Amino acid sequence: MYSSTARRAKRGSRPRRGSRVDGNWRIRPLGGGDGDDRRSQLESPEPEIDRESLPSTSRREARSRSRGSGNPRSSRWAPRDRSSDRSAESSDVDRSEPELPSSSNCEERPVSGDDAVTLSSDEKVGGDVAANGREAREVSGGVDNVVAKLEELRLGMEEPELEEEQLNSNDQLQEDELLAMESIYGDNVFILDRRRGSRVFKIFIAVEVASEIRVIARLNPSNDLTITSGNSDGFSYSFEVQHLPPIVLTCLLPKSYPSHVPPCFTISVQWLAPIKISSLCSMLDSIWQEQPGQEVVYRWVEWLQSSSLSYLGFDEKIDLGPYGVRGTGDKRAISGSLSPDVDIPTIRCYNDDKGHEYFLKNLHECCICFSEYAGTEFIKLPCQHFFCWKCMKTCSDLHVKEGTVYKLHCLASKCGGMVPPSLLKRLLGDEDYERWESLVLQKSLESMTDIAYCPRCETPCIEDDDQHAQCSKCFFSFCTLCRERRHVGVECLTPEIKLRILQERQSSSQLKDEQRRVERELINELLNVKEINKIAKQCPSCKMAISRTEGCNKMVCENCGQYFCYSCNKAIDGYGHFRDGTCELFPEQEVRQWEERMNVRQLVGQVQAELVANHGQACPSCRQFNAKIGNNNHIFCWACQTHYCYLCKKIVRRSSEHYGPKGCKQHTTG
């Protein structure tokens, strides 16, 4: 807790705040007595601002702008129009809407650093400021309701009559306490206008959560709001969060605080039921009663921040509700909890916004390049995986350049999450993004079985049930099987017959040179297709020719990503196609070739090395590990065909010269 003793010692050296008359500053003496030698200080006037028509967050912005010029202490209390003051109205309503984030303000935000949600100082603690005048008046009305309730609480309090010296001392202690709270909690403290000489302020208190806490909402299928959190009937919905919407503590400091009476306060929580907020109010009363006559606001805020969840029994989970319970009896408890339909989106939206805010502030490591950057240099995808901007741009440019746009997804293994088009547009630029769009359209059309391209203008056409199509651009009607003019009732020409006819026409003298050149190109194309079909098969999805060089029959098309069986040329999803025995995963020819390439000595040597791993030596020539068999110290390397000794680790040229009375023993144990 801050120390007020040190500040009291400096009280005489610090000028007191100037007072105002009709919104203007006037000269105020800097001292305690009535001597004629008092110094005075003239503080600069501020522009007139109608504070009553602004929401609380807008008041704070105006106050922060006024702090930018002149003495920051002299402009803390902003001038306001006295004509807009009105008497506080009493209210017996225990449930009113607190100024907290609303679920209606939750919008889908882009995930990259450039599009990150830039929270203003007001949004960090209190939610979004309404853009139109109607919402601004609603927020302003909420502030007035809370202040009116504080005025009602102050009027119901019995304040003793104090001497001028004691009032001045209390005023100075209040000023010191507010300065300490502003220095500790910064932008979370909002100083409101004085009400009848009393200071009014509010603090947005971020509730501390250890790591993640589970939030449970009981859902009643009959939509009856009178269910309690402990009701086992109906359904329950749970989710985990790391950040909870703040607790708003609004205080009015009476003139006799802290010497005689505690502050008047209200507690506003969006997601807590009124009965639970009332228990928090009772605990704050107990904290004041423990040490009356001392500043208590800091201890209140500290307890609400660190101990309120455990006090309510929310150490491991939070049960929302009960809903529909009224009449708690404590007017200081203000709850915005209406129903699970409102509370759940509000909590989740606030948690997402805060999580994104902390992500942008911290340092992270890219799992692709292993470089460390700030969160603003990362791109966070909808699947919650994030990568640095450089890696994402390099990967995107590569796939668009090579035409493999179907592989342009999340870079995490086994994820496959999509990359939003709006993000790709910034990564690729206008030119590459247009290429990406055309490639995606082309790949999509090629993957459709009822799409055929016009042989004349290459326009995509829809195929009918009779394998015929008509171009919408040149109106050419053609057969989708042979790509020739439509022939109803006549079979298509096979590629062999078509090739033979074209070759015979080449010797005709009636053909013009241009027609002969076109038909010669068509002949070359048919010959190429004929050779390709001998060693390749077409993808069942996009008809791309694919050849298997070695390995199993499970193939993947590099053009469209379709898996298919190379044996029967059918589209498949995985290895389940080969389990029913219809097709073999490995062709017999591949198995035979593999067995022929296998070295029998290699197989035996590998098995022996695994069985007797503790008894062996690496080959001095190729460093291949070989096992010692039995007691024989003579080892033969299967990899490089080298003989060497187990004892001296030297290459053996002749066994009779190396082993013997003058050499190494050929047989030893161990």
Salt bridges, closest charged atoms under 4 A:
ASP34 OD1 - ARG38 NH2 2.63
GLU52 OE1 - ARG59 NH2 3.92
GLU52 OE2 - ARG195 NH2 3.87
ASP85 OD1 - ARG80 NH1 1.88
ASP85 OD2 - ARG82 NH1 3.82
ASP92 OD1 - LYS331 NZ 3.14
GLU99 OE2 - LYS202 NZ 2.52
ASP115 OD2 - ARG426 NH1 2.68
ASP122 OD1 - ARG60 NH1 2.98
GLU138 OE2 - ARG134 NH1 2.91
ASP144 OD2 - ARG86 NH2 2.72
GLU151 OE1 - ARG154 NH2 3.30
GLU152 OE2 - LYS331 NZ 3.03
GLU159 OE2 - ARG154 NH1 3.96
ASP171 OD2 - ARG16 NH2 3.26
ASP171 OD1 - ARG194 NH2 3.68
ASP171 OD1 - ARG199 NH1 2.89
GLU175 OE2 - ARG17 NH2 3.64
GLU175 OE2 - ARG73 NH2 2.01
ASP176 OD1 - ARG14 NH2 2.80
GLU182 OE2 - ARG63 NH1 3.45
GLU182 OE2 - ARG67 NH2 2.58
GLU182 OE1 - ARG76 NH2 3.49
ASP187 OD1 - ARG60 NH2 2.97
ASP193 OD2 - ARG80 NE 3.91
GLU240 OE2 - ARG214 NH2 3.00
ASP285 OD2 - ARG332 NH2 2.76
GLU295 OE2 - ARG8 NH2 3.74
ASP319 OD1 - ARG218 NH2 3.67
ASP330 OD1 - ARG332 NE 3.05
ASP353 OD1 - ARG109 NH1 3.15
GLU357 OE1 - LYS354 NZ 3.44
GLU357 OE2 - LYS361 NZ 3.20
ASP397 OD2 - LYS393 NZ 3.62
GLU458 OE2 - ARG483 NH2 3.56
GLU484 OE2 - LYS498 NZ 3.35
ASP513 OD1 - ARG516 NH1 3.70
GLU514 OE2 - ARG517 NH2 2.43
GLU519 OE2 - ARG505 NH2 2.70
GLU521 OE2 - ARG517 NH1 2.79
GLU531 OE2 - LYS534 NZ 3.31
GLU558 OE1 - LYS407 NZ 3.12
GLU588 OE1 - ARG592 NH1 3.99
GLU590 OE2 - ARG548 NH1 3.50
GLU657 OE2 - ARG654 NH1 3.46
